[in-house]
Amino acid sequence: MTDIPVQDRYRNRLLTIIAAIMIIAALRTGLAVTMPIAFAAITVAALWPLKRWLAGAMPSWLAYTLTMLALVIILGVRGRGLSVDRPSHRFAMAGP
C-alpha cells in the first residue's frame, strides 16, 4: 500500500466536502424538477409488482385497469393530506 502525503489527504477530504456541498445545493435548487421525477419513479417501482402479479391472474387490460385504480386511490389518499386548505397552511401562506 502506498502512503499518500498528508497534503494530498487533506486536499482530497476538502474536495469531498466541497463536492458534497455542491451536490446538496444542486438538489435543493432543482427540487421542483427532481421531486416529481423521484415520486414517479417510486410510484412505478411500488406498483410494478402488483401489475405483474395481476397480469398473471387475469387479462392484461383488467390488470392495467386495477393497477391504475390502485394508483388513483393512493394519490387520492396522499393528495388529501397535501391539501392547501388545511389550517396549518393558511398561516404559512398568509402575507404580511
N, C-alpha and C positions, 0 to 999 in steps of 0.2 A: 504494500500500500504506500502510495506516495504522500509525503507530507505537503499540505497546502500552506503557503506562507500566511501569517496572521493577517496581513493586509488584505489578501485575497478573500479570506474567510469573512472579514468584516464587510468588504465590498459586496460579496455575494449575499450576505444577510441583509444589508441595506437595500440592495436591488430587489430582493424578495419582498421586503416590506413595502417598498415603493410600488412594485408591481401589484401587490395585494390591494393597496390603497387605490390604485388606478382602476383595477377591475371592479372594486366596490363602487367607485364613483361612476364608472360606465354603466353598471347595472342600475344604480339609482337614477341616473339621467335617462336611461332607456326604459324605465319602469312601465310607461304607458304602452310600450311595444312588447316587452318581454313577458309581462304578466299574462296577457291574453294568450300568447303562444304557449306559455307554460301550463296555463289552465286547460287549454285544448289538448295538449299532449298528455296530461294527467287523466283527463276525461276519457280520451281514446284508450289509454292503457288500462283504465279501470273497466271499460265496457267491452273491450275486445274479447276477453274470456267468456263473458256472458253471451255475446253474439255467436262465438264458435260453438258453445255448448248448445244453444238453442238451434243452430243450423243443423246440428247432428240429430236433433229430435223432431224437427218439423221442417216444412218447406222453407226455402230461403227467404221468400217475401215476407212470411209471417215472422221469421226470426228478426229480419230487419225492422219490421213494424214494432215488435215488442222491445227491441233494443232502443229504438227511437222514443218509445213511450217511457222507458226507464230513464232516458236522458231528460225528457221533458219533466218528469217527476222530480228528478234530482235537481235540475236547475230551478224548478218552481219552489221547492223547499228551501234551497240555498238562496235563491233570489229574494224570497220573503224576508230573510234575515238581513239582507243588504239594502232594504228599502230606505229611501231618503226621508220618508215620512215619520221615522222613529223620533221620539222626543230628544234623544241624545244627539241626533244630527242637527236639530233645529238650532241649538245654541252654537254649535261649531260653525254653521254656515251663516249665521246672522252677521250682518255688517255692523260697523260702528254706529 
